Amino acid sequence: MQYGRTFLLPHFDKYFPHIIFEPKSIRLKTLLDKHQLNITLQRLAHQLVENHSDLSGSVIIGLQPRGIWFSDRIVKLVSKIADARFPYGKLDITFYRDDVHSGDIHVPAQTDIPFSIEGKKVVLVDDVLHTGRTIRAAMDALIDFGRPSNVELMVLIDRRYSRELPIQPDYVGQTVDTIITQKVKVTWEEKDGVDEVLLLD
C-alpha cells in the first residue's frame, strides 16, 4: 500500500497504477447561503458609502484573482446606492508575494489600475483574510501607483485566528474561527453558478 491511495482490492495499485484515489474536502458548514450573502454585500456597500461621502477622493482596488468577484459586486452596489461611481481597479500581487522565490509556480493575473492613487483613500477588497500576507503584498504593490492618503481593507470572510501579520480589516462580512486544516470556499454565480460561502475540511 502506498501513501495517498485507498485500495478496494489487494494489490489494486499493482494492476491499476494509474488510478489514484485522492481524499476530497468534506463540506462542514454553509457559512453564507445566497440570501445571507446578498444581505452581507448590501450591508458592506452601505457602510462604505457612509464612510466615504465624497466619492471623488476614494478608489476601490480588488485583489486578483479571487477578490475581484467580490469587488465587482461591491462596486455595482455602491454605484447604485450613491448614484455615483468609485474609480475601480484590479491589482495582481504575484511578484510582491514573500514566497515568490519559494519554487512554487504562481501564475500572474492582470493588473488594471488606469489612474493614480496619489492622495486618494484606497479601499482594498479581498474575499478571505487569512494570514495577512496577501494584504501586505498588496500594500507594497500599491506604491507603484502613487502614495495614498489612507488605506482601508474590506473582506467578506475574516479568519481571525489564522493571522501571521498584524493586519486587521475595516469592513468585515463575517468573522469565522477555523483551524489550520480547514478551508473557506467562496463561490459566485457568475463564476461557479451559485452564491455561497462554505467551510471545508
N, C-alpha and C positions, 0 to 999 in steps of 0.2 A: 504494500500500500504506500502511496506517495502523498506527501503533504499537499493539501488543496484539492484532493479528489475524493469523491464518495463513490464506492463501488457497490453495484447492486448484485454482482455475482463474483465468485472467486476468480482472481486473475483477469478481471474485466479490463484492466488497463493494458494487459499484455496483448490482448486480441483487438482492442479498440483504443489505441494510444492517442488518437486524435480527438476523442470525446472527453471534454473536461467539464466537470460539474463545479461551477463557482457558487459560493453562498450568495444569496440575494438579500438585499436590505429588507428588513421587516418593518411594516408600517405600524408605528406605535400609537400615533395620535394625530388627529387633524387639529392643527393649531388655529387655522382660519379657513372657513369654507367660503364659498363665493360671496354670500351675503355679508358675512363678517368682514371679509377683505374689502368689500366696497365701502362699508361704513368706516373702516380704518383709513382708507385712502381719502375719503371725504374729510375726516377729522384732521388729518395731517395737512391737507391742502388749505383748509380754513385757518389752521394755526400759522401756516406760512404766510398767508395773506395778512393775517392780523399783525404779525411781527415785521412785515415788510410793506408798510403802507405806501411808500414811494418805490414803485417797482423799477423806476428808471435807474436806480442805483444798485440794483441787485441782479444776480445771474444765477442760474441753476446749471450744475455740472453733473451729469450722470456718469457713473463709472462702468466702463466696459469690463467684461461682456454682460454680466447678469444684471447689473444695476440699471441698465438703460430701459429695460421693460418697466421697471418701477418708476423711473424718472419720466418716461413718456406719459404714463398715466397721470402723474402729479402735475406735469406741465399742462396737460389738457384741462384738468380740473381747475387749476389756478387761473388759467386764461378765461374759463367760463365764470368763475366766481368774481374775479376782479374786473372782468371785461377789458383785459389788457394782457400783454404778453411779456413774460420774462425772456430776456436773452437766454438761449438754451444751447449748451454744448455737451459733447460727449468726449470723455477722456480715457485713453488707454494707458495703463501704468506698468506694462510689461517690463520695460527696461529700467524701471525705477525700483523694482522689487529687490529686497535684500537677499533673495535666493536666486537671482538671475544667473549667477555663475555656478550654481549647485550641480549642474549636469542634467537637470530635468528640462524637458522641452516645453517652452512656453510660446504659444502661437500668438503674436500680437494682433490686436484688433485695430480699428480705425479711430484716430483722434480727430474730432471735428469741433474746433472752437474758433469760429470765424470772427472773433472780437477780442479786444484787450480786457483783462480783468483788473487793470491798474486802478486802484482806489475803489473798487467795487466790493459789495457784500456778496460773498460767494456761498452758495448752499450746495455742498457735496451730497449726492444721493446714491445710496447703495442698498441692495436688498437685505443682506445679512451682515451684521457686525460680529466678528468672531475674535480673532487675536488682536486686531487693530493694525496689523502690518500693511494691509491693503490701503488703509486710510493714510498711514504715514507716507507710503509711496506716492499716493495721490497728492498730498500736500507738497512733496518735493517736486512733482511734475508740474504743479500749478505755476511755480515760479517762472517757468518758461513763457508764460502768457501775461506776466505782469505781477505787481505786488498788490494783492487785495487789501482792503481796509479791515476786513473781517471774514472769517471762515466759519460756517456752521455745518453741522452734519445731520442729515436725515437718514434713518434706516427703517426698514419695515420690521425686521426682527433683530433684537439685541440679545446675543448670547453672553450675558454679563459675567459669568464665572469662567469664561474662556480667554479673558484678555491677557495679553503679554506685554502690552504697551499702555501707558496712561492716556487713553483716548476714550472719550465719552460722547454719546450723541446728544444733540439738542432737540431732536424730534424723533420719537420712537413709536412705531406702530404697536409692537408688543414685546415685552421682555420675557424671555424664557430661561429656565435653569436646565442646563444639559450637562451630560458627562462627555468626555473626550471622544468616546466611540460613537456617539450619536451624531446624526446629521440633520440639518434643516433644509428641506427642499421646497423652493418656491416655484410654482408653475403659473403660467399666464395663458389666457385664452388665445391670444394672438400667436403664441409660440408653441404651446403644448396642448391646446384645445380645452383647457379648464383653468379656472382661477381658484387656487387653493395653496395653503402652506401646510406642509406635513413634517412631522418629526419621525425620523427613521433610525433604525439601529441595525 
